[in-house]
Every structure is written in C-alpha cells, then in structure tokens.
Amino acid sequence: MVLRSPRTVLVCTAAALAFAGCSAPEADGDGSPPTESAPSAEESATGPGTDAPDVTETPTGPDVQATSGAVIDGFPSVIPPLPDSEVVLSSVEPAADGQPVAANLTMRTTSSEDDVLDFYSDHFEDADFEPVGDPSSDGGVTSQSYHSDDAGQTVAVSIAPDPDGEDGLLVSVGGRVLP
C-alpha cells in the first residue's frame, strides 16, 4: 500500500506521535517520578534534534515497529480495525512485561462519524474501558478518549475528514494498552 499524499503521511505521523505520548512518564524503580537533566549548550547546538525530520518518515524509536497498509504482527487485540476500513498505518512500541505498549492504528473509511463512534464505544465498553467525557470536536476533528483502571490503559479515537479529499474519513485509534 502506498500512502496517497505527503499530507496523509503527515496526519498519520502526527496521530501516531500524539497517541504515543498519551501517558505520564513511568516512575523510577523507587516510585519517584523520573528526572531529566537539560542538555548542555554544546548538546543543544550539535546534538540530536537539530535537523528537522522529513515529514514523510514513519515515526520510529529504538523499539517501534510500524507498517503501512496492514495491522502489524503483535498489535494489541484490544484495538481492532474498524470493519470495512482500509488500514493506512499501524505501529506498536513494546514495553516491559505486564506494562502497557504504545499502539496506533490509522484507517480510511466511508463509514459515518456516528458509526465509527458507536463501534468503538461498544467495543471499549465490552473491554472494560470507560469513556472520558463525551466526544468533542475541534477544527473538524472529533475525538473520544477511554480509560481502563487495569494498568492505567488509555485509548483515544480521532476522526477527521480524509485529507486526500476523498469522500470518507481518516480514523486513528491509539494509546497505551496491555499487549
């Protein structure tokens, strides 16, 4: 599967990055929050991050696994593809045993926004997730978040018009869930 435009890749990449950051930082082994030190002036001037990434790259990290056009092997079953949708991108970042993984699934569909929200509402309710508030819309993007007390799992569903101008929607579902 070839992504249809750089804009589609950018939207998918932004969604994947947003979902990967949906949780608080993990605590250190002693239960205290992690600490980070600011980079030195030399590291800031010459270190990573000084070159802007190519917007057509798929987000990756040391352990991120991603593929376009299919659901990647090892993708958590708690995030199912929307029936009758086309998978655009899927990614998963493994975690330590018993810890939630970061996962994202982006799909293209001709289903209505209400049908998408109903499908995922029913699915996540059956999987013991609770909605966080009501669906909200901002700038043409509708979103709904879900939370499960089991390991602090969080999932967000985002629905936007297909940026390629086709008659349809781009749906991203992702967050931190148990594998």
C-alpha angles and dihedrals in degrees: 000000000000118000108240102227143002087248091060090050090048092050092047092046092049091049092049092049092047093051093046088060096050097112139062119258115274117257122247117256091270092058095254120123116265119263126218129194123219116250118256119254089257092051090048092052099042107015132094118308097041092106117065112236121243106259091225094063120106112238110259138173134174093293105015113128118195140167137177125229097019144051106266120239111265094028110152113261092218087078106058125185115256109258114259093014132128114237109229100175139352129186138173133187111202121226138196117294111290093012126113118262124220109245136172133185121187120190140176116224143168091211117116121260090247091052091051092049091046093050094051094040091056092043097049092043088055089049092054096255120140123214115247102224123312127312111280134199129212127167093350094308119113118200139182126185130205133195135197123194088216102102091336094281118184131187132181128197116203124186124190138161112273104267091215088071094246122143098264149061137272110223124193122188120181150124141120113320138155113268 
